[in-house]
């Protein structure tokens, strides 16, 4: 959509095939290195490359999954099996192992799920429920795709009305205080100019999950803010309505609903 037409009317791109596209979506290390050697070093070269060795990290073995404490309709939850100090991150090693369901892959899956074949729909319905229920969508590649944590961190539930104890330190937007008539800039941010650093690291950074906002005691449920993962402005009002309904105890989440339906 950002390509401009040529004066001659000829195509602006020649021989732009799938391998070429992948080289932009997942650029090699050499392209990133050259990009960051600019005299005016881009800011993302300092912010996105690598992990601060001074950052306190807690292994996923310090957490456990069991029945959530959030009410009748809640499913599994993530709990601290040991104390987690304020400011510590969780499972940074696991963030690089997250499942990334690319737009083309999800399109094929959903075509089968929403197609005329009842057999195909039933076969892929568990996969669709897994991806949409445990994953978080984004449009980093122009079309919707999903990231799903590969560890039990995926069982972390939403902390209603700002009760979450894990997430970004400056994240104060909740499903209750968000003004849908004046959408925060977080949800309206335009795509950045192409950067090989963003393309190489944003998916990993989006899977890191944030930090403990306060000390989390052993046995306490670890809760995050699902709005921090919702970057699709078109679906925002629907997601807010779903969260408000679930927080009020009126409806159940997608995974619990699916498992109730298949029992």
C-alpha positions as CSV (number, residue, x, y, z in Angstrom):
1,X,0.0,0.0,0.0
2,X,3.0,2.3,0.4
3,X,4.4,1.8,-3.1
4,X,4.0,4.7,-5.4
5,X,3.2,4.2,-9.1
6,X,5.9,4.9,-11.7
7,X,5.7,7.6,-14.3
8,X,6.1,5.0,-17.0
9,X,3.3,2.9,-15.7
10,X,5.6,-0.1,-15.4
11,X,5.6,-2.2,-12.2
12,X,7.7,-0.7,-9.4
13,X,9.0,-4.1,-8.4
14,X,10.6,-6.7,-10.6
15,X,11.1,-10.4,-9.7
16,X,9.8,-9.8,-6.1
17,X,9.1,-13.4,-5.2
18,X,8.5,-15.3,-1.9
19,X,12.2,-15.8,-1.0
20,X,12.8,-12.1,-1.5
21,X,9.9,-11.2,0.7
22,X,11.2,-13.6,3.4
23,X,14.6,-11.8,3.3
24,X,12.8,-8.6,4.3
25,X,10.6,-10.2,6.9
26,X,13.4,-12.2,8.5
27,X,16.6,-10.3,7.5
28,X,20.0,-11.9,8.0
29,X,22.3,-10.7,10.8
30,X,24.6,-9.0,8.3
31,X,21.8,-6.7,7.1
32,X,21.1,-5.7,10.8
33,X,24.8,-5.1,11.5
34,X,25.2,-2.8,8.4
35,X,22.0,-1.0,9.3
36,X,23.3,-0.3,12.9
37,X,26.7,1.1,11.6
38,X,25.0,4.3,10.4
39,X,26.6,7.5,11.7
40,X,23.3,8.4,13.2
41,X,22.7,5.1,14.9
42,X,19.0,4.1,15.0
43,X,17.5,4.0,18.5
44,X,16.2,0.4,18.1
45,X,19.8,-0.8,17.7
46,X,20.3,-0.1,21.4
47,X,16.8,-1.0,22.6
48,X,16.0,-4.3,20.8
49,X,19.3,-6.1,20.3
50,X,20.2,-8.4,23.1
51,X,19.0,-8.6,26.7
52,X,20.4,-6.5,29.6
53,X,22.6,-8.8,31.6
54,X,21.7,-6.9,34.7
55,X,18.0,-7.7,34.3
56,X,16.7,-10.1,37.0
57,X,15.3,-13.2,35.2
58,X,13.2,-15.9,36.8
59,X,13.1,-19.4,35.1
60,X,9.7,-20.9,34.3
61,X,10.5,-23.7,36.8
62,X,9.6,-21.1,39.5
63,X,6.0,-21.2,38.3
64,X,3.3,-23.8,38.0
65,X,0.0,-24.3,36.2
66,X,-3.2,-25.3,38.0
67,X,-6.9,-24.3,38.3
68,X,-7.3,-20.5,38.3
69,X,-8.7,-18.7,41.3
70,X,-10.6,-16.2,39.2
71,X,-14.0,-17.7,39.4
72,X,-16.4,-20.4,38.1
73,X,-15.7,-19.8,34.4
74,X,-11.9,-19.6,34.8
75,X,-9.7,-22.4,33.4
76,X,-6.0,-22.9,34.0
77,X,-3.9,-20.3,35.7
78,X,-0.2,-19.6,36.2
79,X,1.0,-19.5,39.8
80,X,4.4,-18.6,41.5
81,X,5.9,-21.6,43.0
82,X,8.6,-19.4,44.6
83,X,8.7,-15.7,45.5
84,X,9.2,-13.4,42.4
85,X,10.7,-10.0,43.2
86,X,9.4,-6.8,41.8
87,X,11.0,-5.9,38.5
88,X,12.0,-9.5,37.6
89,X,11.2,-10.9,34.2
90,X,9.8,-14.5,33.7
91,X,11.1,-17.1,31.3
92,X,13.2,-14.9,29.1
93,X,14.9,-18.0,27.7
94,X,11.5,-19.4,26.6
95,X,10.5,-16.2,24.8
96,X,12.8,-17.1,21.9
97,X,11.0,-20.5,21.5
98,X,7.5,-19.0,21.1
99,X,5.3,-20.4,18.3
100,X,4.9,-17.8,15.5
101,X,1.9,-18.6,13.3
102,X,2.5,-16.6,10.1
103,X,-0.3,-14.9,8.2
104,X,-0.1,-17.4,5.3
105,X,-0.1,-20.3,7.7
106,X,-3.1,-19.0,9.7
107,X,-5.0,-18.3,6.5
108,X,-4.7,-21.9,5.3
109,X,-5.8,-23.2,8.8
110,X,-8.8,-20.8,8.9
111,X,-9.8,-21.6,5.4
112,X,-10.1,-25.2,6.4
113,X,-11.9,-24.3,9.6
114,X,-14.4,-22.0,7.9
115,X,-14.8,-24.1,4.7
116,X,-17.5,-26.3,3.5
117,X,-16.0,-29.5,4.7
118,X,-17.3,-30.4,8.1
119,X,-14.6,-33.1,8.5
120,X,-11.8,-30.6,7.9
121,X,-13.4,-28.0,10.2
122,X,-13.6,-30.5,13.0
123,X,-10.0,-31.6,12.5
124,X,-8.5,-28.1,12.7
125,X,-10.9,-26.7,15.3
126,X,-8.6,-27.7,18.3
127,X,-5.7,-25.9,16.5
128,X,-7.8,-22.7,15.9
129,X,-8.9,-22.7,19.6
130,X,-5.3,-23.2,20.7
131,X,-3.9,-20.3,18.5
132,X,-6.7,-17.8,19.2
133,X,-7.3,-18.8,22.8
134,X,-3.7,-18.9,24.0
135,X,-2.1,-16.7,21.4
136,X,-2.0,-13.0,20.8
137,X,-2.5,-11.4,17.4
138,X,-0.6,-8.7,15.7
139,X,-0.2,-7.3,12.2
140,X,3.5,-6.8,12.0
141,X,3.5,-8.4,8.5
142,X,0.5,-6.5,7.2
143,X,-2.0,-9.3,7.9
144,X,-3.0,-10.9,11.2
145,X,-0.7,-13.5,12.7
146,X,-0.3,-15.0,16.1
147,X,2.3,-15.7,18.7
148,X,1.8,-18.4,21.3
149,X,4.1,-19.0,24.3
150,X,5.8,-22.4,24.2
151,X,5.8,-22.8,28.0
152,X,3.3,-22.8,30.8
153,X,3.6,-19.0,30.8
154,X,0.7,-19.2,28.2
155,X,-1.7,-20.0,31.1
156,X,-1.3,-16.5,32.6
157,X,-4.8,-15.0,32.9
158,X,-6.0,-11.4,32.6
159,X,-6.1,-9.3,35.8
160,X,-9.4,-7.5,35.7
161,X,-9.7,-3.8,36.5
162,X,-6.0,-3.3,36.9
163,X,-5.4,-6.2,39.3
164,X,-2.6,-7.6,37.2
165,X,0.8,-8.1,38.9
166,X,2.8,-8.8,35.8
167,X,3.4,-6.7,32.7
168,X,4.9,-3.4,31.5
169,X,5.8,-1.0,34.3
170,X,4.0,1.9,32.6
171,X,1.0,-0.1,31.5
172,X,-2.0,1.5,33.2
173,X,-4.8,1.0,30.5
174,X,-7.4,-1.5,31.7
175,X,-10.6,-2.8,30.1
176,X,-12.6,-0.6,32.5
177,X,-10.9,2.8,32.1
178,X,-10.2,2.7,28.4
179,X,-12.1,5.4,26.4
180,X,-13.3,3.7,23.2
181,X,-14.2,7.1,21.8
182,X,-10.6,8.3,22.3
183,X,-8.4,5.3,21.5
184,X,-4.9,5.6,23.2
185,X,-2.0,6.1,20.9
186,X,-0.7,2.6,21.9
187,X,-3.4,1.1,19.7
188,X,-3.2,3.7,16.9
189,X,0.5,3.7,16.3
190,X,1.4,3.7,12.6
191,X,3.9,1.2,11.2
192,X,7.5,2.2,11.5
193,X,9.7,2.8,8.5
194,X,11.3,-0.6,7.5
195,X,14.0,-1.6,9.9
196,X,15.9,-5.0,9.8
197,X,16.3,-4.6,13.6
198,X,12.5,-4.4,14.2
199,X,11.9,-7.4,11.9
200,X,14.5,-9.5,13.6
201,X,13.6,-8.8,17.2
202,X,10.1,-7.6,17.6
203,X,8.5,-11.0,17.7
204,X,10.8,-12.1,20.5
205,X,10.3,-8.9,22.4
206,X,6.5,-9.2,22.1
207,X,6.8,-12.7,23.7
208,X,8.9,-11.5,26.7
209,X,5.8,-10.5,28.6
210,X,7.1,-7.7,30.8
211,X,8.1,-7.6,34.5
212,X,6.7,-8.2,37.9
213,X,5.0,-5.0,38.9
214,X,5.3,-5.8,42.6
215,X,6.6,-8.6,44.7
216,X,4.7,-11.8,43.9
217,X,4.5,-14.2,46.7
218,X,4.7,-18.0,46.5
219,X,1.3,-19.5,45.7
220,X,0.0,-16.2,44.2
221,X,-1.6,-16.3,40.8
222,X,0.4,-14.4,38.1
223,X,-1.9,-12.1,36.2
224,X,-1.2,-9.9,33.2
225,X,-3.0,-7.3,31.2
226,X,-4.4,-8.8,27.9
227,X,-4.7,-5.3,26.5
228,X,-0.9,-5.1,26.3
229,X,-1.1,-7.8,23.6
230,X,-4.0,-6.4,21.6
231,X,-2.5,-4.3,18.7
232,X,-5.4,-4.7,16.3
233,X,-7.5,-1.5,16.5
234,X,-10.2,-3.0,14.3
235,X,-11.0,-5.7,16.9
236,X,-10.4,-3.6,20.0
237,X,-14.0,-2.8,20.8
238,X,-14.9,-6.5,20.5
239,X,-12.0,-7.5,22.7
240,X,-12.9,-4.9,25.3
241,X,-16.5,-6.1,25.4
242,X,-15.3,-9.7,25.8
243,X,-13.0,-8.9,28.6
244,X,-15.7,-6.8,30.5
245,X,-18.1,-9.7,30.1
246,X,-15.6,-12.3,31.4
247,X,-14.5,-10.0,34.3
248,X,-18.2,-9.6,35.3
249,X,-18.5,-13.4,35.4
250,X,-21.1,-13.4,32.6
251,X,-19.1,-15.4,30.0
252,X,-16.2,-17.8,29.9
253,X,-12.9,-17.5,27.9
254,X,-12.4,-19.1,24.6
255,X,-10.4,-22.1,25.8
256,X,-12.8,-22.9,28.7
257,X,-15.7,-22.5,26.3
258,X,-14.1,-24.8,23.7
259,X,-13.3,-27.5,26.3
260,X,-16.9,-27.3,27.7
261,X,-18.3,-27.7,24.2
262,X,-16.1,-30.8,23.5
263,X,-16.8,-32.6,26.7
